[in-house]
Amino acid sequence: MTDSKNAWKKQEKAVRATQLAFDLSSEVQKFIKKSAIDEELTPSDMIRRILGLEIKSKKTRQRLSFNLSDEEIALLAERFNIPDADKRLVKQKVADFLIEHVKETK
């Protein structure tokens, strides 16, 4: 079978999967999320592990993300004394700042 046919079969199988959403206490959610981070898994994969189901994905590198308005980017650029048009540099400076913050907080 060709690669494109294999890919199509995988997509078709994924479409048939059923997504479950749970309304759990914040304590339970925090435990699952923290465990997932500690084991470099997604929360979904952590739930699969807890349930004794197969985990198909590889360990993930957890990312942090948040949204910034153009005004907030400009504010941060001014704070770091860099051009606000250079969003990549703003992103790098924010990452550097967060890394330093964690070092100082520990």
C-alpha positions in Angstrom: 0.0 0.0 0.0 1.3 3.5 -0.8 2.2 6.0 1.8 -0.7 8.2 0.8 -3.1 5.4 1.2 -1.6 4.6 4.7 -1.9 8.2 5.7 -5.5 8.3 4.5 -6.4 5.2 6.5 -4.8 6.7 9.6 -6.8 9.9 9.1 -10.0 8.0 8.6 -9.4 6.0 11.8 -8.7 9.2 13.7 -12.0 10.7 12.5 -13.9 7.7 13.9 -12.3 8.1 17.3 -14.5 9.4 20.1 -13.2 12.3 22.2 -14.2 12.3 25.8 -14.2 15.4 27.9 -14.4 15.3 31.7 -15.6 17.7 34.3 -13.2 16.9 37.1 -12.3 18.8 40.2 -9.4 21.2 39.9 -7.4 18.9 42.3 -7.8 15.9 39.9 -6.9 18.0 36.9 -3.9 19.5 38.5 -2.6 16.1 39.5 -3.0 14.7 36.0 -1.4 17.7 34.4 1.5 17.8 36.8 2.1 14.1 36.4 2.0 14.5 32.6 4.6 17.3 32.8 6.8 15.3 35.1 6.7 12.3 32.7 7.0 14.5 29.5 3.6 13.4 28.3 0.5 15.2 27.2 -2.4 15.2 29.7 -4.3 12.9 27.2 -1.4 10.4 27.2 -1.2 10.6 31.0 -4.9 9.7 31.2 -4.3 6.8 28.8 -1.4 5.6 31.0 -3.6 5.8 34.1 -6.2 3.8 32.4 -3.7 1.2 31.2 -4.2 2.0 27.5 -1.6 2.1 24.8 0.3 5.4 24.4 1.1 5.8 20.7 2.7 9.2 20.8 6.3 9.9 21.7 7.3 11.9 24.7 6.6 15.5 24.1 8.5 18.7 24.8 6.0 20.7 26.7 5.5 24.2 25.5 4.2 27.3 27.2 2.2 29.7 25.2 0.1 32.8 25.7 -1.4 35.5 23.5 -0.1 39.0 23.3 -1.9 42.0 21.7 0.1 44.3 19.4 0.0 46.8 22.3 1.5 44.3 24.7 4.3 43.4 22.2 5.1 47.1 21.9 5.1 47.5 25.7 7.5 44.5 26.1 9.7 45.7 23.3 10.0 49.1 25.0 10.7 47.3 28.3 13.5 45.3 26.7 14.7 48.3 24.6 14.3 46.6 21.3 12.3 47.4 18.1 8.6 46.3 18.5 8.6 45.2 14.8 11.0 42.4 15.7 8.6 40.0 17.3 11.1 37.1 17.2 13.5 39.1 19.3 10.7 40.1 21.7 9.9 36.4 22.0 13.5 35.6 22.7 13.8 38.3 25.3 10.6 37.1 27.0 12.0 33.5 27.1 15.3 34.8 28.6 13.4 36.8 31.2 11.3 33.7 32.2 14.4 31.6 32.5 16.1 34.2 34.7 13.0 34.5 36.8 12.9 30.7 37.4 16.6 30.7 38.4 16.0 33.6 40.8 12.9 32.0 42.3 14.5 28.7 43.0 
